[in-house]
Amino acid sequence: MGLHEIRPHIAFRGFWNNEGFWETGYLHVDSHWEWRNGNEIHTGVNFTHEGVQEPFEINEGTFVLPGEYDHEEMALVFDTDQGKAISFKSRYTRGGFFGGDRDRLNASINFRAGDRFSSSIGWNYNDIDLPVANGNFEVNVGQLRLSYSFSPKMLLQALVQYDDRSDLIATNIR
């Protein structure tokens, strides 16, 4: 039941366009705390960069203006043992977002039946406060994922997703 492992780590990813403009940057500093029962807590901070060259509509009537946006965000993650038949994942992130602030909560319940079938149902919530007209809004996305392995080389996966901002249901089957 005691602490099994602590895994500190740092990761960076960045994307530049063909003209050398820095579009996206993400520096992630984190530590995973794993217990012998398979539960994990992750504590981290992210340093983000977004370079915007053209204004874009992020929400109906809400535009992100051109500029360079550098922010920090803190993250807290809790996962139960993903090897069990039923498990839970949650992530809370709070920090800067295109010159404003964002609170983000993701949660999912996962179910596995042997090595062949797995599913999850999840919810993603974003509370966004930008320093522009109509800059305060919320976004909820619900997800259902199903996966079945017929053999080690053949797999069927389905994703159904609902977004309350666009009132749209989207699916993907592969």
Secondary structure as UniProt FT lines:
FT   STRAND          3..16
FT   TURN            18..19
FT   STRAND          22..35
FT   TURN            36..37
FT   STRAND          40..52
FT   STRAND          56..59
FT   TURN            60..61
FT   STRAND          62..64
FT   STRAND          67..79
FT   TURN            82..83
FT   STRAND          86..97
FT   TURN            98..99
FT   STRAND          100..113
FT   TURN            114..116
FT   STRAND          117..129
FT   TURN            133..134
FT   STRAND          136..151
FT   TURN            152..153
FT   STRAND          154..163
FT   TURN            164..167
FT   STRAND          168..173
//
